[in-house]
Amino acid sequence: MAPKLRPKRAIAAIDPVTSFLKTEEGGGFALFAGSIVALVWVNVFGIGGYESFWHTELTIGIGDASITEDLAHWVNDGLMTLFFFLISLEIKREIVAGDLREPRRAALPVLAAAGGVMVPILIFLALTAGTDGTPGWGIPMATDAAFAIAALALLGDRVGVGAKLFLVTIAVVDDVLAIVVIAVAYTSALSLPWLLAAIGLLAVVVAMRRLGIAAVWPYAIAGVAVWIATLESGVHATIAGVALAFLTPARPIDGRNVLEELEERIHPWTSFLVLPVFALANAGVVIGGDALEIGDGARVAAAVALALVVGKLVGIAAATFLAVRLRLGLLPAGVDRRSVVGIAALAGIGFTVSLFIAALAYDDPLLVDSAKLGILGGSILSAAVGVAILAPGGRHPSRDP
């Protein structure tokens, strides 16, 4: 019997999703490689050379019209703006045309993500109450979709497509909450003139759209100007990428789907360049160094790890089952209770945004290193627990030809 052909409309709907998951999967392994290189660099060759390299200053511009930052800040404030631009494009696409568009379909991942944010924060605050570690409460709230999907890839066809998409949707909602926290809770003293300049430049971008300007370079120039104004305003510079993404049209213009085109072009760059370089610049920490022996370091590391491993699993699974029982949402096709628990465990892989927030939350380098150790340990343990829960199942029916 000849194989049945999928309708063209079905292919159009599935192929972008498959492409997205494949890129995230490959990006997760690239992120892992960058982390391993950073850990080997620090623990084998010594932390001195690592810190000296990333603290090397680089000036871009001429004279007064220049910005000087060390390499680590160029990565965290500059390159990561592209990452936040991409995830904000994904958020907008999901809100306009994806699973977050329909309230009934969006309810379950939104409630699940909310549980997976609140419970880790409560665990972290309970364990760090009265210490200098409290400002890091935002560290365990995020899910690293790339790492989590890479972990799912190890399971092959034991996990259905519905489970992967459920995880991605939860991660998208997590990203929304993380962006809000970064913008509000981890913003330094504001410079009102620069903030007004950034808002004015965003208005210029809107005006350019209204005037029908289609060329890319005017938007690129305006985007760089928005980034500079945001950097100088005291709001974290990556928020410029978020704002520009939400101004990107989600509906086709003159037959071109601008948002999807940008995603397709940027996604490989963020997955295979930006995130591995970010991991290389931020994951370097001495295993078993002074970070766990001085001050509140051990408590911070334990709080982060426990919040990721236990908080995410309990928060997401409990919120999901409660929402389903109260008929506030429906599980995706092919997702059973074991899949929910396994996905909830994998959501504890909070690597990229967790490292990002750790650097913003603490001024003390030892507390930053303690948080990094907690993130590394918690993420590895969450991956192991999630894979162990999901592995016993055979080939998932949704993976059959």
N, C-alpha and C positions, 0 to 999 in steps of 0.2 A: 504494500500500500504506500502510495506516495505521501510524503510528509505534508501536513497542512501548513499553508503559508499564513503568517500573521498579517492582518490588515495593515495597510500603510499607516493609518491613524494610530494603531497600537504601537507600531515600531517607533513612530515619532515621539510617543509618550514615554516609551521604555528606554530608548537609546540614550537620551540625555542623563537619565537617572543612573544607568549603568556606567556611563562615562564619568559622572561625578563620583560614584562610589569607587571606581578604579583609580581615579586620580587621588582621592583621599587615602585609599589603601596604600598606594605607592608613596604618597607623601608621609604617611605614618612611619613607614620603614626608613625613609630618608631622615625624618625627625629623630628616630631611634639611633640612626648612624651618627648624626651630629652630636647627640647626647653622649654616646659611648666615646667618641673622639675627645669631647670636653673632659669627661671623667678620667680617661687615660692620660690626657695631657697634664691634668692637675695632680693625679695620684701617682703617676710614674715619673714624670719629668719635673714635678714641683710646681707649686702655685705661683711662684715669683714671676716666671716667664709668662704665664697665662695672664696674670693681672697687669703686668707691664705692657703686654701687647694690647689688651682691650682698653687700657687707660691712655693709649697713645692718642694725642689730640690731632684732629683733622679740621682744617678751615676750608670752607666752601664759600666763594665770593671774593670780592675785592674791597679792601679798606673797610670803611664803615658799613658798606653793604655786604657784610659777610657774617657767617655763623661759625663759631668754633665749638666743637663738642668732641668728647673722646669717642673712640670707635664703638664702645658699648652703647653709648647714648645715640649714636647715629643709627645703630641697629634697632634699639628699642623705641626711639622716637621717630625715626625715619622709615626704615624698611617695614616695621610693623604697622605703619599707617596703611600700607598696601594690603596687609593681611586683614586689618579691621575694615578697610574698604570692601574687600571681597566678602567677608562674612556678613556685612551689612547689605550688600547686594543680594546675598542668599536670603537674608531675613525679609527684604522687601519683596523678592520674588515669591516667597512662601506666603506672605500676607496678601499679595495681589492675586496670585494665580495658583498657589500651592495648597498644602493641607491646612494652613492657618487661615485660609480664606473663608471656609465654612465653619461657623461656630460649633456645630456638633462634632465635626471631625477634629477641630482644633482644641476642643475642651480637654480631651484626655492627655495629650502631650503637654499642654500648658499646665494642667494641674499636677501631672507627674513631675515636670521640671520644677514647679514651685515647691513641691515636697522635697525634691532633691537639692534644693537650695537652702530652704529653711532649716531642715534637720541638721545638715553639716554645720551651718552657722551656729546653731544652738549648742551643738556638741563642742565646737571650738571655743565658744565664749564660756561655757561651763568649765572647761579644763584650763582656761587661761585667765579666769577672773582674778582681778587684783594684781596682775603681773604686767610687765612691759610688752607682753605678746598680744594683748587684746586688739590692737589696731589691725592685726592681720586677719580679722574675721572674714574678709572677702576671699581669702586664698582658696578654701576648699569648695567654693560654690560652682565652679565651672567644669564642664566636660570637654575633653579634647577629642573632637570627632575623628580626626585623622588617626590618632593612636588607637582609639577604640575600634574603628573600622579595620585597622591593620590587625588588631587582635582577633576580630571576627574572621578575617581572612585565613587565620590559622585553622579554623574549624571547617573550612571548605564548604561542602553542600549540606552540612548539618544544620545550618541556620537559614531560615527563609528570608526572602527579600523584604517581607513585611516587617520582620524584626529589625533589619538594618535601617529601614526607613523610619521606624519608630524611634530608634536610637538617634538618627540624624535630626529628626524633628525636635526631640528633647534637647539635643545639643544646640539647635538654633535658638530655642527659647532661653536656654542657659546663657547664650551669647548676648541676647537682648538685656537680660538682667545684669550680666557682667559689665556691659557697656554703660548702663545707668550707674552702677556702683563706681566704676572708674571715673565717670564724669562728675559725680556728685561727692562721693566720699573720699576720693584720693586726688582731689584737685588742690593745688597749692594756692597761695595768695593771688587773687585776681588783679589783673591790670585792666581797668575798664576801657581805656582808649583802644588797646589792642583787641579786646573782646568785641567792641563795637566795630572795629575795622574788619574783623573776621566775619561778623554778621553782615556788614555791608558788602563784602566780597562775595558772600553766598548769594546775596540779593542780585549781584551782577551776573552770577551764573544763571539764576532764574530768568533774568532779563534776556540773556543770550539765547536761552531756550525759547522764550516767547518770540524773539525776533527770527527764529528759524535758522540760526547759525548751525551748520552741520559739520564744519571742519573740526578736527580733534584738537589741533594745537592751541586755539584760544582757551579751550576748557583746561588743557594741561597747564597753561600759564596761570590761569585763575586758580587752579587747584593748588599749585605750588605757593601762590600768594596767600591762600586761605591757610595752608599748613604753617607758613611762617608766622602769620598773625595769631594763630591758635597757640603755637609754641611760645610766643612772647606774652600771651595773655595770662598764662598760668594754668589754663585748662590743658590736660594732657594732649600732646600734638596729634595722637592717633584719632582723637575725636573728630579732627578735620576729615579724615577718611570716612568716618561714619556719616557725617553731615552731607558730604558730597555724594555718597552712595544713595542716600534717601532722596536726593534731588535728581537722580538718574531716572529717566522715564522708563516705566515698567511695561507700557503698551507700545506696540510697533509704531515707528515713525517712518513714513514713506516706504513702508514694506520692510524696514530694518528693525529687528528686535535688539535695541541697543544694550539693554541690560544683560541679555543672554550672551551677546557677542563679547561684552566686557568680561563676563564670568569665564567664558571659554578661553579667552586670551590670558587672563590674569591667573587663573587657578593653577596651571602648571608652574608658573613662576613662584607663587607663594608656597606651593607644596614642595617643590624641589630646590628652591633657593632660599627664600625668605625664612621659612621655618627651620630648616637645618642650620642656617647661619645664626638664627636666634638661639637655638639650642646650644650651639657651639659657644656663644657668647654668655649664656646664662646658666647652663647646667654644670659648669665646672665647680665642684665643691669637694673638699677633702673628706673622704669617708672616715668617720671616727676621729675627727679633729677636735679643736677647742670648742667648736660650735655647740656640742652637746654637754660640755663640762662647765661652762661659765654662765652665770646668770640664769635666765629663764629658757636657755636654748633647748634643753631636753624636753621641757614641757611643751614648747612651741612645736617641736618636731613630732612629738607624740600626738598632740592635738590635731595637727594637720593630717597625719596619717590615719588616725582613728576617724576623723570627720569624713575623709574621702572614702575609706573602706566601709565603715559601718553606716555613716550618715547618708551617703548616696544610696546604698542598697536599701536601707530601711525607708528612707524618705520617698524614693521613687516607687518602690514596690507597694508600700502602704497607701500612698496617694492614688496610685493606679487602681488597686483593688477596691479601694473605698469609692472612687469615682464610678467604676463599673457597677458596683453593688447599688449605688444610689442612682444609677442610670443617667449619669451626667456625661457619659461618653462611652464609646464602643472600642474594644480592642481591634486592631487591624486584622485583616484576614490572615489566618495561619499563625497568629501569635497566641500561644497558650500561657498558662501561669508560670511554667518553668522558664519559658523564654523571657517573660517579664522580669523575673528575679535575676536571670543571667544578664539581661540588658542593664538592669539597675546596678548590678555589680560592676559591669564594664564602664558605666558612667562615672565611676570613681577614678577613672584615669583622667586627672585634671591637669595635665602637664603644662601646655603652652600658656594659657591665660593665668593659671595658678602661679607659675614662675613670674609672669608679667606683674601680677598684683603684689607678689612678695617683694619685688624690688621697689614698688611704690609705697608699701605699707610701713616699712621699717627704714630708719636711718642708720641703725646699728648693723654693720656688716655681719657680725656673728649671728644676729637674729635672722638676717636674710639667709645665711648659710644653713641655719637650723631649719628654717621653713623649706629650703630646697631639699634637704635630706628627708624631711617629712613628705614632701611632694613625690620624690623619687621612690621612697619606700612604699607610700600609700598607693601610688599609681601601679607599681609592679605587683603588689599584693592584690589590688582590685582586678587587674588583668588576669592574674592566676585564678582568683575566685570565679570570675565571670566565665573563663574558658572551662574550668572544672564543672560548673553548673550546666553549661550548654553542650559540652562534648559528648556525654553519654548517648544522646539521641542519634538515630541513624540518618540517612538521607532525608532531608525535608521535602515533603510533597511538592512545595512550590518550586523546587529546584529541578523537578522532572522535566524532560523535553516537552 
